[in-house]
Amino acid sequence: MKRVMVVLGIGILLFSSFPTFVFANPADDPLSDFSPQQILVKFKPGTSLPEAAQIHRQLGGQAKETIVGIGVQVVAVPKGQVMAKAKAYSANARVAYAEPDFVAEAVGSPNDPGFGNQWGMVRIQAPEAWEVTTGSGSINVAVLDTGVDLDHPDLAAKLTSNINFSGSATADDVYGHGTHVAGIAAAMTNNGIGVAGLGCSSTIMNVKVLGDTGSGAYSWIASAIIWAADNGAEIINMSLGGSSASSALEDAINYAWGKGVVVVAAAGNGGNTTPFYPAYYVNCIAVAATDVNDARASWSNYGGWVDVAAPGVNIYSTLKDNGYGYKSGTSMASPHVAGLAALVFTSVSDANGDGKLNDEVRSRIEAACDDIGVLGIGYGRINAARAVGSVPVLPGGITGSVTDAGDGSPVIGATVTDGTRTATTDASGKYTIGDVPPGSYEVTASKEGYETSTGGVTVASATTVVLDFSLGPQLPRLPDTNTMWVDSIRFIRNGKNVVVEVRVVTASGALPGAKVGLGLECTNSKVWSFSGTTDTAGLAKFRVSKAPVGSYLATVNSLTCSGFVWDTSKGTTATGYTLSG
């Protein structure tokens, strides 16, 4: 899943229509979604320096610096022309991509009642984990945040580096977010004062990427990720994020993962399934927040892209100016995972021989999670003791029934497989697959005479999940001469509008005159129903005016045309799309 460990811990979300900076508190005065006078440009391989310089002259940009490791240039442009210049660069054949230098925010702290000092450490069984390992001083957790209090008695001796990528004059924590995050991950433990950090003996790299108002440019964050990966970080924690996707930020995360770093990031505090960056990227562990009752915090993001959860409500930790106190947010959940990664690094070996441990660390953390029965949180809530081997990771199972879609009767003798293990349904249509290691699986049910059906499940340690199937009759194969199908479903953005284009074809090519019924859903709970007829190019087009930002799913639910039969075994019937700001 995600390989290099970078932990993202800032807790404020960006809700802009463009890529954004990372901000620390949504209550602050709003900042621009992106830097007003610079963009990020990456040229395609093989582009020479003179060629790049010529393009800059032609398009009116000036290269200020290059983010080493991913070859992305920070380019100064005239004020007010960011979007126009990004578009102009993107149109050049020598440019891989160009985008605004977005802004991210620290993930904020909702005002929730307290539950007691460090209840989260007890809930995830940290004391039992410390009986197995207290980590190592050679394991570095890079905290990419608003800085760390350089004189705090619970942190100062843990700091191995202090570097500032932000616009602030100091690497110290003026804003007050990074100090709290750092304490959760790796405050001094068993020193007779303050709090215990989950990473125990691990050290802290103070990497300031957010300024003194809690916000920072994506370019600062990307540069810091590269620096941390090149300077000994095993884990990167980012308790920050924005609502806008960025190729440069994703490149930096992939670079760190490739260097063997575990990357961890806060999933965001929007209380919805909307992607939050960089947590959304595949090589980040996206972390949701839970409360003392093991329920998802109402404000925590969730969804299929969120990997794990950790305590994030009223978390007691270090504060700037040598203090201690409570904060809440996915920013507080993320460093729990970063600190756990520091422990797990000392308890795993290179199982696949790739010379790195970040993949084994991530797999162990995810497989060891407790299933708390909360939807939209991947593997579950982290369990430190199980992750380091104090409590064994036990296999689970998959069980359920297979029925006939027509009359609901049991389908006897159907084959159900998770790709490795197989079961056969009994006289009541029931099946059970046992000894399934924790993880995510695509399960398939099949029997001669029926159409095959597939479903996805996530199995946690010592947990059996239920997955039922309903099989429809297998349709006879129709000759190509009288069949039609949906060749493609495309989303086309046009300003604030979105057009969904459905193409219908036959074996002879485009099919005009076909009637298409289309259902369209958005994560903000909006649902549309369209009908239309294909033109001479076989295209039916459906328009959504002032389309809201979110994740869309377009599904063709009906297709008719005189003389033709819809062959659903060909082409596609549904396509997803994410509309950012």
C-alpha positions as CSV (number, residue, x, y, z in Angstrom):
1,M,0.0,0.0,0.0
2,K,2.0,3.0,1.1
3,R,5.7,2.4,1.4
4,V,7.8,5.4,2.6
5,M,6.6,6.6,6.0
6,V,5.8,10.3,6.0
7,V,3.4,11.3,8.8
8,L,1.1,14.3,8.0
9,G,-0.1,16.0,11.2
10,I,-1.6,19.4,10.5
11,G,-5.2,19.6,11.3
12,I,-6.9,22.4,9.3
13,L,-8.6,21.8,6.0
14,L,-8.7,23.8,2.8
15,F,-12.0,24.2,1.1
16,S,-11.1,26.1,-2.0
17,S,-11.8,25.8,-5.7
18,F,-8.1,25.7,-6.5
19,P,-5.1,23.9,-5.0
20,T,-4.3,25.5,-1.7
21,F,-1.7,26.3,1.0
22,V,-1.7,24.4,4.2
23,F,-3.4,26.4,7.0
24,A,-3.5,25.9,10.7
25,N,-6.8,27.4,11.8
26,P,-9.9,27.8,9.6
27,A,-11.0,30.6,12.0
28,D,-8.0,32.7,10.9
29,D,-8.4,35.3,8.1
30,P,-8.6,33.4,4.9
31,L,-5.6,33.3,2.7
32,S,-5.4,32.8,-1.1
33,D,-5.7,29.3,-2.3
34,F,-2.3,29.6,-4.0
35,S,0.7,31.8,-4.0
36,P,-0.2,34.9,-6.0
37,Q,3.1,35.2,-7.9
38,Q,4.5,31.8,-8.5
39,I,3.7,28.4,-10.1
40,L,5.2,25.0,-10.2
41,V,6.5,23.6,-13.5
42,K,8.0,20.3,-14.5
43,F,9.5,19.8,-17.9
44,K,9.4,16.5,-19.7
45,P,12.5,14.2,-19.7
46,G,15.0,15.3,-22.3
47,T,14.3,19.0,-22.2
48,S,17.6,20.8,-22.1
49,L,18.3,23.8,-19.8
50,P,18.5,26.2,-22.8
51,E,15.1,24.9,-24.1
52,A,13.6,25.4,-20.6
53,A,15.0,28.9,-20.4
54,Q,13.6,29.7,-23.9
55,I,10.2,28.6,-22.8
56,H,10.4,30.8,-19.7
57,R,11.3,33.8,-21.8
58,Q,8.4,33.1,-24.2
59,L,5.8,32.6,-21.5
60,G,7.0,35.4,-19.1
61,G,8.1,33.2,-16.2
62,Q,11.3,33.3,-14.2
63,A,12.7,30.1,-12.6
64,K,13.5,30.8,-8.9
65,E,14.6,27.4,-7.7
66,T,14.3,23.7,-8.4
67,I,12.9,21.1,-6.0
68,V,15.7,18.6,-6.0
69,G,14.8,15.0,-6.4
70,I,11.6,15.5,-8.5
71,G,12.9,18.3,-10.9
72,V,10.0,20.7,-10.3
73,Q,10.8,24.4,-10.8
74,V,9.3,27.2,-8.7
75,V,8.6,29.8,-11.3
76,A,7.9,33.5,-10.6
77,V,5.0,35.0,-12.7
78,P,3.4,38.4,-12.7
79,K,0.9,39.0,-9.9
80,G,-2.6,38.0,-10.8
81,Q,-1.6,35.8,-13.7
82,V,-1.1,32.5,-11.9
83,M,-3.9,30.5,-13.5
84,A,-3.2,32.0,-17.0
85,K,0.5,31.2,-16.8
86,A,-0.1,27.7,-15.5
87,K,-2.5,27.1,-18.4
88,A,0.0,28.5,-20.9
89,Y,2.9,26.3,-19.6
90,S,0.7,23.2,-19.6
91,A,-0.1,23.8,-23.3
92,N,3.6,23.6,-24.2
93,A,4.7,20.2,-25.6
94,R,7.9,20.2,-23.5
95,V,6.0,20.6,-20.2
96,A,4.9,17.5,-18.2
97,Y,2.7,19.6,-15.9
98,A,2.3,23.1,-14.5
99,E,0.1,24.1,-11.6
100,P,-0.4,26.9,-9.0
101,D,1.8,26.7,-5.9
102,F,-1.1,25.8,-3.7
103,V,-1.5,26.4,0.0
104,A,-2.2,23.8,2.7
105,E,-3.5,24.2,6.3
106,A,-2.8,22.6,9.6
107,V,-5.8,20.5,10.5
108,G,-7.8,22.3,13.2
109,S,-8.8,21.4,16.7
110,P,-12.6,21.0,17.2
111,N,-13.9,22.1,20.7
112,D,-14.8,18.8,22.3
113,P,-15.1,17.8,26.0
114,G,-12.0,16.2,27.5
115,F,-11.7,12.5,28.3
116,G,-8.6,12.5,30.6
117,N,-4.8,12.6,30.1
118,Q,-3.6,10.4,27.3
119,W,-6.5,8.1,27.2
120,G,-5.6,7.2,23.6
121,M,-2.3,5.6,24.6
122,V,-4.2,3.2,26.8
123,R,-6.8,2.5,24.2
124,I,-4.3,1.5,21.6
125,Q,-2.4,-0.6,24.1
126,A,0.9,1.4,24.1
127,P,2.1,0.2,27.5
128,E,1.9,-3.4,26.3
129,A,3.8,-2.4,23.2
130,W,6.5,-0.7,25.2
131,E,7.0,-4.0,27.0
132,V,8.2,-5.5,23.7
133,T,10.1,-2.5,22.3
134,T,10.7,1.1,23.2
135,G,12.0,1.9,19.8
136,S,15.4,3.2,19.0
137,G,17.3,6.6,19.0
138,S,18.3,5.8,15.5
139,I,14.7,6.0,14.2
140,N,13.9,9.5,13.2
141,V,10.4,10.9,13.0
142,A,10.3,14.0,10.8
143,V,7.5,16.3,11.9
144,L,6.5,18.6,9.0
145,D,4.5,21.2,10.8
146,T,4.6,24.7,12.3
147,G,7.9,24.0,14.1
148,V,8.6,22.5,17.5
149,D,9.2,24.4,20.8
150,L,13.0,24.3,20.8
151,D,13.2,24.6,24.6
152,H,10.4,22.3,25.8
153,P,11.6,20.0,28.6
154,D,9.8,17.0,27.1
155,L,11.1,17.6,23.5
156,A,14.4,19.6,23.4
157,A,16.6,16.6,24.0
158,K,14.8,14.6,21.3
159,L,15.5,17.1,18.5
160,T,18.2,16.0,16.1
161,S,17.6,18.7,13.5
162,N,15.8,22.0,13.1
163,I,15.3,23.3,9.6
164,N,12.9,25.9,8.3
165,F,11.3,25.7,4.8
166,S,8.6,28.3,5.6
167,G,8.5,32.1,5.4
168,S,9.0,32.4,9.1
169,A,12.2,33.9,10.6
170,T,12.6,31.0,13.0
171,A,12.3,27.2,13.2
172,D,10.7,27.6,16.6
173,D,6.9,27.0,17.0
174,V,5.2,30.4,17.0
175,Y,1.8,29.1,16.0
176,G,1.6,26.2,18.5
177,H,0.5,23.3,16.4
178,G,3.7,21.3,15.7
179,T,4.7,21.1,19.3
180,H,1.5,19.3,20.2
181,V,1.9,16.9,17.3
182,A,5.6,16.2,18.1
183,G,4.8,15.3,21.7
184,I,2.2,12.7,20.7
185,A,4.7,11.1,18.3
186,A,7.9,11.0,20.4
187,A,8.0,13.1,23.6
188,M,10.5,11.9,26.2
189,T,9.1,8.9,28.1
190,N,9.9,7.7,31.6
191,N,11.6,11.0,32.5
192,G,9.4,11.8,35.4
193,I,7.8,14.9,33.8
194,G,5.0,15.7,31.3
195,V,3.7,13.2,28.9
196,A,4.9,10.0,27.1
197,G,5.4,9.9,23.4
198,L,4.3,6.8,21.5
199,G,7.6,6.5,19.7
200,C,9.3,6.4,23.1
201,S,13.1,6.3,22.3
202,S,12.8,7.6,18.7
203,T,14.0,11.0,17.8
204,I,12.4,14.1,16.3
205,M,13.4,16.0,13.2
206,N,11.8,19.5,13.4
207,V,11.0,20.4,9.8
208,K,9.1,23.7,9.7
209,V,6.8,23.9,6.6
210,L,4.0,26.1,7.9
211,G,4.5,29.7,8.8
212,D,3.6,31.5,12.0
213,T,0.0,31.8,10.9
214,G,-0.3,28.1,10.4
215,S,-0.2,28.0,6.6
216,G,2.4,27.0,4.0
217,A,3.0,26.6,0.3
218,Y,2.9,23.1,-1.3
219,S,6.4,23.9,-2.6
220,W,7.7,24.3,0.9
221,I,6.1,20.9,1.9
222,A,7.4,19.1,-1.2
223,S,10.9,20.5,-0.6
224,A,10.8,19.4,3.0
225,I,9.7,15.9,2.1
226,I,12.6,15.5,-0.2
227,W,15.0,16.9,2.4
228,A,13.7,14.6,5.2
229,A,13.9,11.5,2.9
230,D,17.5,12.4,2.0
231,N,18.6,13.2,5.6
232,G,17.7,10.1,7.5
233,A,14.0,10.2,8.3
234,E,12.3,6.8,8.6
235,I,8.9,8.4,9.2
236,I,7.4,11.7,8.0
237,N,4.3,13.0,9.8
238,M,2.2,15.6,8.1
239,S,-0.7,16.9,10.2
240,L,-1.7,19.2,7.5
241,G,-3.4,19.3,4.1
242,G,-5.4,21.0,1.5
243,S,-8.4,20.4,-0.7
244,S,-6.4,20.7,-4.0
245,A,-4.5,17.9,-5.7
246,S,-0.9,18.6,-6.7
247,S,1.4,16.5,-9.0
248,A,4.4,18.1,-7.4
249,L,3.3,17.1,-3.9
250,E,2.5,13.5,-5.1
251,D,5.9,13.3,-6.8
252,A,7.6,14.3,-3.5
253,I,5.7,11.7,-1.5
254,N,6.5,9.0,-4.1
255,Y,10.2,10.0,-3.9
256,A,10.2,9.6,-0.1
257,W,8.4,6.2,-0.3
258,G,11.0,5.0,-2.8
259,K,13.7,6.0,-0.3
260,G,12.1,3.7,2.3
261,V,10.2,6.3,4.3
262,V,6.8,5.7,5.9
263,V,4.6,8.7,5.1
264,V,1.6,9.4,7.4
265,A,-0.9,12.2,6.9
266,A,-4.1,13.6,8.6
267,A,-7.3,12.7,6.7
268,G,-8.8,16.1,7.4
269,N,-11.6,17.5,9.6
270,G,-14.4,18.0,7.1
271,G,-16.6,15.2,8.3
272,N,-17.0,13.9,4.7
273,T,-15.5,11.6,2.1
274,T,-14.0,14.4,0.0
275,P,-10.3,13.7,-0.8
276,F,-7.8,15.6,1.3
277,Y,-4.2,16.0,0.2
278,P,-1.6,14.7,0.7
279,A,-3.3,12.0,2.8
280,Y,-5.3,10.9,-0.3
281,Y,-2.2,9.8,-2.2
282,V,-1.5,6.1,-2.4
283,N,1.9,6.3,-0.7
284,C,0.6,8.0,2.4
285,I,-1.2,6.4,5.3
286,A,-4.3,8.4,5.6
287,V,-5.5,8.7,9.3
288,A,-9.0,9.4,10.6
289,A,-9.8,10.3,14.2
290,T,-11.7,8.3,16.8
291,D,-12.9,9.2,20.3
292,V,-12.8,7.5,23.7
293,N,-15.7,5.2,22.7
294,D,-14.0,4.0,19.5
295,A,-16.4,6.0,17.4
296,R,-15.3,8.1,14.5
297,A,-15.2,11.7,15.4
298,S,-18.1,13.5,13.7
299,W,-15.8,16.0,12.1
300,S,-13.2,13.4,10.9
301,N,-13.0,12.6,7.2
302,Y,-13.6,9.0,6.1
303,G,-14.1,6.9,3.0
304,G,-12.5,4.3,0.8
305,W,-9.2,6.3,0.6
306,V,-8.8,6.5,4.4
307,D,-6.5,3.7,5.7
308,V,-6.6,3.6,9.5
309,A,-7.9,5.5,12.5
310,A,-6.3,6.6,15.8
311,P,-7.3,8.6,18.9
312,G,-7.9,12.2,18.0
313,V,-10.4,13.7,20.4
314,N,-9.1,15.7,23.4
315,I,-5.5,14.4,23.2
316,Y,-3.2,15.6,25.9
317,S,0.3,16.5,24.8
318,T,3.0,19.1,24.8
319,L,2.3,22.8,24.1
320,K,4.6,25.7,23.1
321,D,6.1,27.8,25.9
322,N,6.9,24.7,27.9
323,G,3.2,23.8,28.4
324,Y,0.8,20.9,28.2
325,G,-2.8,20.7,27.2
326,Y,-5.5,19.2,25.0
327,K,-6.2,19.4,21.3
328,S,-8.5,17.5,18.9
329,G,-8.3,16.7,15.2
330,T,-7.0,14.3,12.7
331,S,-3.8,16.2,13.3
332,M,-3.6,14.5,16.6
333,A,-4.5,11.1,15.2
334,S,-1.8,11.1,12.6
335,P,1.2,11.3,15.0
336,H,-0.1,8.3,16.9
337,V,0.5,6.4,13.7
338,A,3.9,8.0,13.1
339,G,5.0,7.1,16.7
340,L,3.7,3.6,16.2
341,A,5.7,3.3,13.0
342,A,8.8,4.2,14.9
343,L,8.3,1.3,17.2
344,V,7.4,-1.1,14.4
345,F,10.6,-0.3,12.5
346,T,12.5,-2.1,15.3
347,S,10.3,-5.2,15.1
348,V,10.2,-6.1,11.4
349,S,12.6,-7.5,8.9
350,D,12.9,-7.1,5.1
351,A,10.5,-9.9,4.1
352,N,10.6,-9.2,0.4
353,G,14.3,-8.5,0.0
354,D,13.8,-5.0,-1.5
355,G,16.3,-3.5,1.0
356,K,13.7,-1.3,2.7
357,L,11.4,-1.8,5.7
358,N,8.7,0.8,5.1
359,D,6.4,-1.6,3.2
360,E,6.7,-4.2,6.0
361,V,6.1,-1.4,8.6
362,R,3.0,-0.2,6.9
363,S,1.6,-3.7,6.3
364,R,2.1,-4.6,10.0
365,I,0.3,-1.5,11.2
366,E,-2.6,-2.0,9.0
367,A,-2.9,-5.7,9.5
368,A,-2.8,-5.3,13.3
369,C,-5.7,-2.8,13.5
370,D,-8.7,-3.5,15.7
371,D,-12.0,-3.7,13.8
372,I,-14.2,-1.2,15.6
373,G,-17.1,-1.6,13.3
374,V,-16.8,1.9,11.8
375,L,-17.4,2.2,8.0
376,G,-15.0,4.3,5.9
377,I,-11.9,3.7,8.0
378,G,-10.1,1.0,6.0
379,Y,-8.4,-1.5,8.4
380,G,-9.7,-0.1,11.7
381,R,-8.2,1.6,14.7
382,I,-4.5,1.0,15.3
383,N,-3.3,-1.4,18.0
384,A,0.3,-0.8,19.1
385,A,0.7,-4.0,21.1
386,R,-0.5,-6.2,18.2
387,A,1.6,-4.2,15.7
388,V,4.9,-4.9,17.5
389,G,4.0,-8.6,18.3
390,S,2.9,-8.4,21.9
391,V,-0.5,-9.6,20.8
392,P,-0.6,-11.9,17.9
393,V,-2.1,-10.9,14.6
394,L,-4.7,-13.6,14.1
395,P,-6.4,-14.7,10.8
396,G,-10.0,-13.9,10.3
397,G,-12.7,-15.2,7.9
398,I,-15.3,-14.4,5.2
399,T,-18.7,-15.9,5.4
400,G,-22.1,-15.4,3.8
401,S,-24.7,-16.8,1.4
402,V,-25.2,-17.1,-2.3
403,T,-28.8,-16.8,-3.6
404,D,-30.6,-16.7,-7.0
405,A,-31.3,-13.2,-8.0
406,G,-34.6,-14.2,-9.5
407,D,-36.4,-16.1,-6.7
408,G,-34.0,-15.7,-3.8
409,S,-33.5,-19.5,-3.5
410,P,-30.1,-20.7,-2.3
411,V,-27.5,-21.5,-4.9
412,I,-25.9,-24.8,-4.0
413,G,-22.4,-25.8,-5.1
414,A,-21.3,-22.2,-6.0
415,T,-17.6,-21.5,-5.8
416,V,-16.5,-18.5,-3.7
417,T,-12.9,-17.5,-3.6
418,D,-10.7,-14.6,-2.3
419,G,-8.1,-15.3,-4.9
420,T,-6.1,-17.7,-2.7
421,R,-8.7,-19.7,-0.6
422,T,-11.9,-21.3,-1.9
423,A,-15.1,-22.5,-0.4
424,T,-18.3,-24.1,-1.8
425,T,-21.8,-23.3,-0.8
426,D,-23.8,-25.9,1.1
427,A,-27.4,-27.0,0.8
428,S,-28.6,-23.7,2.3
429,G,-26.3,-21.6,0.0
430,K,-24.0,-20.8,2.9
431,Y,-20.2,-20.6,2.6
432,T,-17.2,-19.8,4.9
433,I,-13.6,-19.1,4.0
434,G,-11.3,-19.5,7.0
435,D,-7.7,-18.6,7.9
436,V,-7.8,-15.4,6.0
437,P,-4.9,-13.0,6.9
438,P,-5.9,-9.4,7.8
439,G,-6.1,-7.3,4.6
440,S,-8.4,-6.3,1.8
441,Y,-9.7,-8.8,-0.7
442,E,-11.8,-9.0,-3.9
443,V,-14.1,-12.0,-3.5
444,T,-15.8,-13.8,-6.4
445,A,-18.8,-16.1,-6.4
446,S,-19.5,-18.2,-9.5
447,K,-21.5,-21.2,-10.8
448,E,-22.2,-22.6,-14.2
449,G,-25.4,-21.1,-15.6
450,Y,-25.0,-17.9,-13.6
451,E,-23.3,-14.6,-14.1
452,T,-20.2,-14.2,-11.9
453,S,-20.4,-11.7,-9.0
454,T,-17.6,-9.9,-7.2
455,G,-17.5,-8.0,-3.9
456,G,-14.8,-6.3,-1.8
457,V,-14.1,-6.8,1.9
458,T,-11.5,-5.8,4.5
459,V,-10.6,-8.5,7.1
460,A,-9.2,-7.5,10.5
461,S,-7.4,-9.6,13.0
462,A,-9.6,-12.4,14.5
463,T,-12.6,-11.0,12.7
464,T,-15.1,-12.8,10.3
465,V,-16.8,-10.5,7.9
466,V,-20.1,-11.2,6.1
467,L,-20.4,-10.9,2.3
468,D,-23.5,-12.1,0.5
469,F,-23.9,-12.6,-3.2
470,S,-27.0,-12.7,-5.5
471,L,-26.4,-14.3,-8.9
472,G,-28.4,-13.6,-12.0
473,P,-28.8,-16.1,-14.8
474,Q,-26.1,-16.3,-17.4
475,L,-27.3,-14.6,-20.6
476,P,-26.6,-16.2,-23.9
477,R,-23.8,-14.7,-25.9
478,L,-25.3,-12.4,-28.5
479,P,-23.9,-12.1,-32.0
480,D,-22.1,-8.8,-32.6
481,T,-24.3,-8.0,-35.6
482,N,-27.2,-7.0,-33.3
483,T,-25.6,-5.9,-30.1
484,M,-24.6,-2.5,-28.8
485,W,-22.7,-1.4,-25.8
486,V,-21.3,1.7,-24.0
487,D,-17.8,2.2,-25.4
488,S,-16.9,5.0,-23.0
489,I,-18.2,7.5,-20.4
490,R,-16.2,10.7,-20.2
491,F,-16.4,13.7,-17.9
492,I,-15.6,17.0,-19.6
493,R,-15.1,20.1,-17.4
494,N,-16.2,23.4,-18.9
495,G,-15.7,26.3,-16.5
496,K,-18.1,25.7,-13.6
497,N,-20.0,23.1,-15.6
498,V,-19.5,19.5,-16.2
499,V,-20.6,17.5,-19.3
500,V,-20.9,13.7,-19.1
501,E,-20.4,12.2,-22.6
502,V,-21.6,8.7,-23.3
503,R,-20.5,6.9,-26.5
504,V,-22.6,4.0,-27.8
505,V,-21.2,1.7,-30.5
506,T,-21.8,-1.6,-32.3
507,A,-19.4,-3.9,-34.1
508,S,-19.7,-1.6,-37.1
509,G,-18.9,1.6,-35.2
510,A,-20.8,4.5,-33.7
511,L,-24.6,4.0,-33.2
512,P,-26.9,7.0,-33.6
513,G,-30.4,7.1,-32.3
514,A,-29.8,5.0,-29.2
515,K,-31.7,6.2,-26.1
516,V,-29.5,6.4,-23.0
517,G,-30.6,6.6,-19.4
518,L,-27.9,8.0,-17.0
519,G,-27.8,8.3,-13.3
520,L,-25.3,10.6,-11.7
521,E,-24.3,10.8,-8.0
522,C,-22.0,13.2,-6.1
523,T,-20.5,12.7,-2.7
524,N,-22.4,15.8,-1.4
525,S,-25.5,13.7,-1.7
526,K,-26.8,15.3,-4.9
527,V,-28.3,12.9,-7.5
528,W,-29.3,13.5,-11.1
529,S,-31.2,11.4,-13.6
530,F,-30.8,12.1,-17.3
531,S,-32.1,10.7,-20.6
532,G,-30.9,11.5,-24.1
533,T,-30.3,10.2,-27.6
534,T,-27.0,9.6,-29.3
535,D,-26.1,11.7,-32.3
536,T,-24.4,10.7,-35.6
537,A,-21.1,10.2,-33.7
538,G,-22.8,7.8,-31.2
539,L,-22.6,10.4,-28.5
540,A,-25.2,11.4,-25.8
541,K,-24.2,14.4,-23.8
542,F,-25.5,15.4,-20.3
543,R,-24.7,18.8,-18.7
544,V,-24.5,19.7,-15.0
545,S,-24.5,23.4,-14.5
546,K,-22.5,24.9,-11.6
547,A,-21.3,21.4,-10.7
548,P,-20.4,21.1,-7.0
549,V,-16.9,20.0,-6.0
550,G,-16.7,16.3,-5.1
551,S,-16.5,12.7,-6.3
552,Y,-18.9,11.7,-9.0
553,L,-20.2,8.3,-10.2
554,A,-22.0,8.2,-13.6
555,T,-23.9,5.0,-14.3
556,V,-25.7,4.0,-17.5
557,N,-28.9,2.3,-16.2
558,S,-30.7,1.9,-19.5
559,L,-29.8,1.6,-23.2
560,T,-32.3,0.9,-26.0
561,C,-32.3,1.1,-29.8
562,S,-34.6,-0.6,-32.3
563,G,-33.0,-3.7,-33.7
564,F,-30.2,-3.9,-31.1
565,V,-29.7,-5.5,-27.7
566,W,-27.5,-4.0,-25.0
567,D,-24.5,-6.4,-24.4
568,T,-23.4,-5.4,-20.8
569,S,-20.4,-7.8,-21.0
570,K,-18.7,-5.3,-23.3
571,G,-17.5,-1.8,-22.7
572,T,-18.4,-0.1,-19.5
573,T,-21.5,0.9,-17.5
574,A,-20.1,3.2,-14.9
575,T,-17.2,5.7,-14.5
576,G,-16.0,7.8,-11.6
577,Y,-14.6,11.4,-11.6
578,T,-13.3,13.8,-9.0
579,L,-14.1,17.5,-9.5
580,S,-11.7,19.7,-7.5
581,G,-12.0,23.4,-7.1
